[in-house]
Amino acid sequence: MSGRLRAVGATLWSSIVVLAASTLVAVALSACGGPASFCDTHECISSFSDGNGSIVQCADGEWSHSGGVSGACSYHGGVR
């Protein structure tokens, strides 16, 4: 397999893993009442409900819904 094809395969695999993880989080959030319920039990950043990525914890301990998006947790010390 060529190096370029191997790199494309690795990128595709990474995307599948992220998509699967995001789907599991979405199912879990749906089962417990959605993002508002998540923030009832976790300290979320003020713009959590505006996010459209995966859920990640910021370096300061707060949670963001912008994982995988450039600038996620930028005002919170970056992604943990």
Contact map, one row per residue, 1 for C-alpha under 8 A:
11101100000000000000000000000000000000000000000000000000000000000000000000000000
11111100000000000000000000000000000000000000000000000000000000000000000000000000
11111110000000000000000000000000000000000000000000000000000000000000000000000000
01111111000000000000000000000000000000000000000000000000000000000000000000000000
11111111100000000000000000000000000000000000000000000000000000000000000000000000
11111111110000000000000000000000000000000000000000000000000000000000000000000000
00111111111000000000000000000000000000000000000000000000000000000000000000000000
00011111111100000000000000000000000000000000000000000000000000000000000000000000
00001111111110000000000000000000000000000000000000000000000000000000000000000000
00000111111111000000000000000000000000000000000000000000000000000000000000000000
00000011111111100000000000000000000000000000000000000000000000000000000000000000
00000001111111110000000000000000000000000000000000000000000000000000000000000000
00000000111111111000000000000000000000000000000000000000000000000000000000000000
00000000011111111100000000000000000000000000000000000000000000000000000000000000
00000000001111111110000000000000000000000000000000000000000000000000000000000000
00000000000111111111000000000000000000000000000000000000000000000000000000000000
00000000000011111111100000000000000000000000000000000000000000000000000000000000
00000000000001111111110000000000000000000000000000000000000000000000000000000000
00000000000000111111111000000000000000000000000000000000000000000000000000000000
00000000000000011111111100000000000000000000000000000000000000000000000000000000
00000000000000001111111110000000000000000000000000000000000000000000000000000000
00000000000000000111111111000000000000000000000000001110000000000000000000000000
00000000000000000011111111100000000000000000000000000000000000000000000000000000
00000000000000000001111111110000000000000000000000000000000000000000000000000000
00000000000000000000111111111000000000000000000000000110000000000000000000000000
00000000000000000000011111111100000000000000000000000000000000000000000000000000
00000000000000000000001111111110000000000000000000000000000000000000000000000000
00000000000000000000000111111111000000000000000000000000000000000000000000000000
00000000000000000000000011111111111011000000000000000000000000000000000000000000
00000000000000000000000001111111111000000000000000000000000000000000000000000000
00000000000000000000000000111111110000000000000000000000000000000000000000000000
00000000000000000000000000011111110011000000000000000000000000000000000000000000
00000000000000000000000000001111111110000000000000000000000000000000000000000000
00000000000000000000000000001111111111000000000000000000000000000000000000000000
00000000000000000000000000001100111111100000000010000000000000000000000000000000
00000000000000000000000000000000111111110000000010000000000000000000000000000000
00000000000000000000000000001001111111111000000000000000000000000000000000000000
00000000000000000000000000001001011111111100000000000000000000000000000000000000
00000000000000000000000000000000001111111111000000000000000000000000000000000000
00000000000000000000000000000000000111111110000000000000000000000000000000000000
00000000000000000000000000000000000011111110000000000000000000000000000000000000
00000000000000000000000000000000000001111111000000000000000001100000000000000000
00000000000000000000000000000000000000111111100000000000000011100000000000000000
00000000000000000000000000000000000000100111110100000000000001110000000000000000
00000000000000000000000000000000000000000011111100000000000001110000000000000000
00000000000000000000000000000000000000000001111110000000000000000000000000000000
00000000000000000000000000000000000000000000111111100000000000010000000000000000
00000000000000000000000000000000000000000001111111100000000000111100000000000000
00000000000000000000000000000000001100000000011111100000000000001000000000000000
00000000000000000000000000000000000000000000001111110000000000001000000000000000
00000000000000000000000000000000000000000000001111111000000000011100000000000000
00000000000000000000000000000000000000000000000001111100000000001100000000000000
00000000000000000000010000000000000000000000000000111110000000001111100000000000
00000000000000000000010010000000000000000000000000011111000000001111000000000000
00000000000000000000010010000000000000000000000000001111100000111110000000000000
00000000000000000000000000000000000000000000000000000111110000111110000000000011
00000000000000000000000000000000000000000000000000000011111011110000000000000011
00000000000000000000000000000000000000000000000000000001111111110000000010011111
00000000000000000000000000000000000000000000000000000000111111000000000010011111
00000000000000000000000000000000000000000000000000000000011111000000000000011000
00000000000000000000000000000000000000000010000000000000111111100000000000000001
00000000000000000000000000000000000000000111100000000000111111110000000000010000
00000000000000000000000000000000000000000111100100000011110011111000000000000000
00000000000000000000000000000000000000000001101100100011110001111110000110000000
00000000000000000000000000000000000000000000000111111111000000111110000000000000
00000000000000000000000000000000000000000000000100111111000000011111100110000000
00000000000000000000000000000000000000000000000000001111000000011111100100000010
00000000000000000000000000000000000000000000000000001100000000000111110100000000
00000000000000000000000000000000000000000000000000001000000000000111111100000000
00000000000000000000000000000000000000000000000000000000000000000001111100000000
00000000000000000000000000000000000000000000000000000000000000000000111111000100
00000000000000000000000000000000000000000000000000000000000000010111111111000110
00000000000000000000000000000000000000000000000000000000011000010100001111111110
00000000000000000000000000000000000000000000000000000000000000000000001111111110
00000000000000000000000000000000000000000000000000000000000000000000000011111100
00000000000000000000000000000000000000000000000000000000011101000000000011111110
00000000000000000000000000000000000000000000000000000000011100000000000011111110
00000000000000000000000000000000000000000000000000000000011000000000001111111111
00000000000000000000000000000000000000000000000000000001111000000010000111011111
00000000000000000000000000000000000000000000000000000001111010000000000000000111
